[in-house]
Amino acid sequence: MSIRKVASEYYARHGALAEQACKFLSASPDPFHAVHNCILKLKANGFTKLSAHEAFTGKLQAGGKYYYTVEHSTIVAFCVGKAYQPGQVAGFHMIGGHTDSPNLKIKPRSKKQGSGCTTLLGVECYGGGLWHTWFDRDLSISGRVLLQNNKDANSGERTIAQRLVDLEDPIARISTLCIHLQSAEERKAFAVNKENHTAPIIATESSSTLGSTENEAAKDALEQGVQEQVYGSEWRNGHEPLLLQAIAEKLEVSVDDIIDFELNLYDTQPASLGGIQKEFLYSARLDNLATVFCAMESLTQYSQAMPDTSSDISLVVAFDHEEVGSTSAQGAGSPVMQDAVQRISAALNEGNTSPDLYNACIRKSFVLSIDQAHAIHPNYSSKHEAQHAPKINGGVVIKTNSNQRYTTNGLTGFIVRELGRMAKIPIQEFVVRNDCPCGSTIGPTISANTGIRVVDAGMPQLSMHSCREMMGIADLASGVELFNSFFHNFRSLDDGLSKEIEGTTTLD
């Protein structure tokens, strides 16, 4: 049998999972849609919805599986061990990831006229994106829209609804300057001014009709209905009427029903498999929706095969706003994770909110902080330290930094390696070069805020923070298998670790 055929058969084993990931990634152009798609998967696997605005007491039971959201862009999902008994100190086996990725967000007043009879869109750069990769891409718009319902005839009050929107069609494009108009210095490096160069073109300006009677009539017919609704609202006046019309038509509402939105641009090219042997996954937002996909896949699998002897809590939380520091009501710097442990523990103990119970739970708990890792780039191999150069399709990567940019230490790193051994999957190591800066994750934030043991790890990829990224499909499968091993094996592994340390010398 040829080497190529053997390799093709190896990657084919992971093809079904990778195709599922492609569907999830393509259908999740923003954090709101990512959370929505997680909910669809959880509901299909029998998870019960909770409201973060209501008490959990009386609603949780052993063997139950639940989820709730925070601001619709962060999600918490968990399973309660079948053997849990009230009064027990349950450990929490938690996987943390994030739903956001660098992108271009639409400004609160986005109407912007450009030269050459074009209509531009005012956007803000979110996170640390490789912004040059957004040029010459076919872009669309998605996110959350706030809609007002009709006022009550008697009271005059109105209600506000939230809707997801995805325009789907490629309605925007950021074009590069042709090489013929660039100076010699400009040709050496593609320097992007984030304010001046990133505004996408979405239409031709109305005045480009050049004054012909026919074109003026067409323009009036197109804009009359929209402008009648837009003008009179200061917020709507700040946006291009044709954009508001496109949103209204997609949601089948009137333009004057739209009172606000949180929208971003995204590349319309769907996720796909690539490489000679279909061993790669090409997609936007692999950092960090690949983690979210694998974590939800693993949790739902575990919920169907949970052992009868389990008495712990298995939990996944996917935060928003990691790419901008996590300091928000739904970021990892918020109380979301602490609240989850406190509220679930209290609800399972008939409302007991004892600090002693909570602190005991913390000491029995563990977090896998999972964020995509940097695979060695074949064209820039000098950027990696030779002994810590993870390979695509080489397995999950443990990330270590003694300066606490990552939380991994000797014990937490050992736990991941041991979980990998139990699952019979490869584990790789990454340490940044001493002469390179090191990124960070939600790990240090969670560790400092909660006191829970945390390890940083992730699946290797290339082109991180590009509009289009790349990873290996075998690593996707390794991620799911590692998470399954974590949910099934962590308690016995942790119970076997000594909590004491012995010295070899004495003081006279």
N, C-alpha and C positions, 0 to 999 in steps of 0.2 A: 504494500500500500504506500502511495507517495506521501511525502511530508505534508504537502499542501492539502491532500485529502484528509489526513489525520487532523490537521489544524482546523479545517473547515467543519469537520464533525464536532470538534471540541467547542467551537464558537456557536454552532447550530444549537447546542444544548441550552444556550442562554438566550436564543433568539426570541422566544415567546415573551420572556420577562422584559427584554429590551423593547419589543414592540409595544407592550403595555406602557412602558416608561415614555415612549415617543408620544403616545396618545395623551398621557397626562401632561407632559411638558407643552405640547402644542395647544392644549385646551386651558393652560394656566398662564396667560400673558401678564398677570399682575397678582399681588398677594390676595386680593379679594377672590379672584377666580381660583387661585390655588387652594384656598381654604374651602371654597364651595365644592371643588372636586374631591377634596379629602372627605368632606361630609357625605358626598354621594357614595364613596367607597365604604365608609363606616356604616352608614345606614343599610347598605346592601349586605353587610355582615352582622346585622343585628344589634348595632350600638344604639343606645338610647340618648336622646338629646336632653341636656340639662341647661338651665338658664343661669348664667353667672349672676343675675340680678336677684335670684331667689336662693333660700337656704337649701343645702343639700341634705340636711338631716331628715331621715325618714324615707329617703329616695334611693339610697345605695344598699346593696346587699352582696354577700359573698357570691362569687361567680358572675357578677354583673359586669357589663361593659358600657361605657358612657363617653360622652364628649360634650364640650362646650366651647364657645368662641369668645374672644375679647376684641371688640371693635371690628369684628368680621375679617380681620387680617392676621390674627393669631388664633391658633387652635390648640386645645388640650384634649387628648383622648387617653382613656385608661381602662384597664381591666382589674377587677378585684379578685384576689385568689379565692379559689373555691373552698379552701380550708380555713379562711379567716374567721376568727371568733372575736366578738367584742371584748375589749380589754387587752388584746394582744398588741404588741408594738410591731407594726408592719414596716418593713423596709420598702422603699420606693426604687424600682429599677427604671431609670428615666433616660430617654434619648432626647436631646435638644438639637434643633436645627433652626433654619430661618426661611421665611417665605419671600423675602425681598431680594432684588438684584439691582445693580446699577441700571438706570434708564433715564429717559427724558420725560419729565412731568410737565403737564400743561399749567401755565401760570394762571393766577386768579383773574387777570385781565390779559387775555391771550391774543386779542386782535392786533395785527401787526402788518403794516403795508410795506412792501418791498419795491425796489426799483424794477423797471422792466415790466410794469403792469402785472405784478404777481402779488398774491395774498400769502403772507407768512403766518406761522403760528408761534407765539411766544412760549418758550419752554425753559425749564430749569433743570440743570444737570443734577441728578440724584446719585449720590455715592461716588466712588472712585472709578468711573468707567474708562475704558479705552475708547475715547470718543471718536477717534478717527475711523473706527470700525463701523460706526453708525452711518457714515456717508455712503451714498449710492445704494442704499437698501430700500426695499419696498416696505413702507411702514404703515401700520394702522393704529387705532386708538382703542383702549379698553379701560375699565375701572368701575367706580361706583358713582351713581347719579342720585341726587336727592330730588324727589318730586313732591309737589304740593297737591293735595286733594282739594276738591271744591269746598269752599267755606260753607259751614252750616248756616242755613238761611235765617235761623233765629239768633244764634249766638255770634255768628261771624267768625267762629273759630275754624281753623284748618288743621289737618293732620299731614304729617310728612312721612313719605314712604322712601325706602332705599331700594334701588334696583341695580343689578349688574348690567353692564353694557359692553359689547364687543362689536365694533363696526366691521371687523373682519376684512373688508376690502382694503387694498393698498391705496390710501388716500393722501399720503404724505411722503415726501422725499427730501433728503438733505443732499444737495448736489455738490461735488467737488469742483474746484476751479480747474479748468483745462490747463494742460501743461504749457500750451502756447502763450498763456497770459501770466505765467509765473516767472519771477526773476531767477537767476542762477542760485541765489541763496535760498529762495523758497523751494526750489526743486530738491535741495539737499535733505530737507526734513519737512515732514507734514506737520506744521505747527497749528494747533487748533485754538482759536480764541473762543472760549465757551459761550460768551455773550453774543459775539458778532457772527459766528460761523455755524452755529447749530440750529438756527431757526429753519424748520422744514417748510417747503412750498406746498400749499394745499389747494390752491386755485389760481385762476387768473383774476386780476382785479376787474371790478365791474366796469370801470372806465375804459377797459381794453376793447369795448364794443366799437370804438372808433366813430361813434356818433351816427351810425346808419339807422334808419328808421326801423328796419326789421330787427336788428340786433337790440335796439333800445326796447322794442316791444317784448322781445324774448326775455331781456333782463328784468323788465318790470313784472312780467308774469311769474318769473322764477322767484323774485324777492318780495313781492308785495305781501303775500300771506305771512312770510316769516317776519318781516320788519314790523308789521302791524302788531305782532305779539312781542317782539323783542323790545322795541322802543317803549319807554316808560318804566323799564326796570334798569336801574343803574348797573346791577351785576351783569345782566344779559347784554347791556350795551357794550360791555368790555370784551365780548367774544364775537367772532365772525358769525353772522347770521346763518351762513350755509353749514357751518359746523353744528350749530344748535339744531338746525333742521335735520341734519343727518342723524343726530342722536335721537331726536323726537320720533323720526320715522322708524328707527330701529326698535324703539320701545313702544311704538304705537300710542304715543301721547301727543299733546300739543306742546309747542315750544314754550308757551307761558306756564306750563306745569313744571318746567325745569328751574330749580332755584339754586342749585350748586352742584359741583361734582369734584371728584378726585380721579383724574385720568392720566394715563401715561401712554407713550408710544411704544410699539414693539415691532419686531421684524416679522413679517407675515410668512416667511419661509418656514414650513413645519419641520419638526424634528425628524431625523431620518438615520438609518443605519448606513455605514460606509466602510471603505477599506476593501481590499481585494477579496477578503473572506468575510465581509460584513462584521468585522470585529470591533468597529468603532461606532459611537453614538455621537452625531453632530446635532447640536441644538443651542438655542438661547437658554439662559437661566439655569444651566447645570449647577452653577453655584447660586442657590443651594437647593434647588427643587429636586435634584437627584437624591439628596439626603431625605427630603420630605417624602418622596415617592417610596424609597426603600424602607423608611421607618414605618409608614402606614401599611405597606405590604406585610412587613414582619409582624406588626401588632395584630393585624387582622388574622394572619395565619396562626399566631399564638392564641388568639381568642377562641379559635376553633379546636386547638389541641392542648389547651391548658391542663396540666396534670391536676389530679384531684388533691394532691398533697400541698399545692401552692397556697401560701397564706400571705404573700406580699402583693404589692401594687405594681403593675407594669404600665408605664405611662410614656406617651410621646407628646412633646410640646414643640410647635413650630412658631417661632416669634417673628414679628415684623421688625423693621428698622435696624437690623444688624449692620447693614452697609453704611449707616450714618451714626453709629455709636451706641445704639440700643437704649438710649435714654428717652423713653416715651412710655405712655400708659400701657402699651402692648409690646414693648421691647424687653429684651432679657434683663435690662437694668431696672425694670418695674417689679412690683411684688407678685407677678403672675405665678412664678414657680413656688415661692414661699406660700402663697395663698392656696395653691393646689394641694400641697402637702398638709397644710393646716386644716383646710376645709374638708378634705377627704378623710383625714384621720378623725376629725371631730364628728363627722356625719356617721362614720362607722362605729363610733363609740357613744352614740345617743347624745351627741352635742357636747361631749366632754372636751373642753378647750384647754386642758392643763398644759402649761409650758413644759412640764417635765415629760409628758407624753410626746409632745412635738419634738423636743430635743432628742429624745430617745429614737424617734423615727428618723431624724436627720442623721444620726450616727450609724444607722443601719442602711442608709440609702447611698446611691451611686448614680452619677450622670455621665453618659457618653455624650460629650459635646462634639457633634459631627458637622464638619464643614469641609468642603472640597479641598484637596491637597495639591501641591505643585509637583506634577510629574516632570522628570528631566526632559528638556527640550533638545532634540538631536542637533538643532542648528545653533543652540546656545548652551551647550553642555557645561561650559565653564561657570555658569551661574549657580551650579549645584556643587556642594561639597562632595567629594568623590565617594565617601562611605555612606552618604545619606542622599541617594539619588533615586527616588521611587520611579518605577516604570509603569506605563499604562498597561493594564491587564496583568499587573504583578501583585495585586492584592491591596487590602485596606492599609492605610498609612497611619502610624502613630506619630504625632507631631510633638516635638520637645523643644523647649526654650528655657534655659536657666534663668533668664530675666523675666520670666512669668508672662511672656506674651502668649504662651500656651500653659496649661495647668498640669501637664503630665509630670509625674514624679516616678521614682522607682517602683513603688507599689502599684500605682494606677496603670502604669505602662505594662507591668507584669500581668495584671488582670486581663488586659486586652490581648496580650500575646497568648495567655493561657486559654482564653475564650476561643481564639483562633485555632489553637491546637486541638481543642475539643471538637470544633467544627470542621477540622481538617482543611483549613483555608490558609493561604499565605498571608503573612503580615510584614509590612515594610516599615522603614524608619525614615523620618525627615528631621534634620536640623539645618537651619539656615546658615550660610557662610558667615564668618565673623565680620567680613567687610560688606555685608548686605543688610539692609533693613529687614525687619521681620514684621509681618502682618499679625493680626490677632483675631480672636473669635469671641463667641459668647461665653466660652469656658471660664476665663478669669473673672468675668462679671458675675456669673452664677456662683462660683466658688466663694468670692468675697462677700456676696450678699446673703448667702444661705449657710455657709459652713459645710456644705455637702461635698464629699469627695468627687472630683471631676477629672476626666482624662480627655485630651483633645486628639481627635483622629478624623480621617476622612478618606474618600475615594480619590485617586489621583486623576488629574485632568490637565489639559493644555488650554492656552488662550483664556485664562481666568479673567473675568470682567470685560471680555470682548462681547460684541453684539452676537457673536456666534462662537460657541465653545465646543470642546471635544473631549471625550473620555472613552474608556474601554467597556464593552458589555460584560466581560468576565468580572470586572470590578463591581459592576452593578449587582451581579449575583453574589459576589463575596460580601457586599454590604448587607444584603438581606440575610445571608447565612450567619454573619457575625452577630447581627441584631437578634436573630432567633436563638443563637447560643447564649447571648446575654440574658434574654428573658427566661430561658430554661435552666441555665447553669449558674447564674451569678450567686444565688443564695448559698448553694453548697460550697462554691469556691470561696466566697467571703467568710463563711463560717469556719473554713479550714485555715484561714490566715490568722496567725497569732496577733493579738492586739497589744502585746507587750514586746519590749526590746531588752535583750540581755547584754550586759557589759562583759568585757574580758579582763578588766583591771579593777583594782580597788584602791581607795585612798588610805594611806597609812595614818 
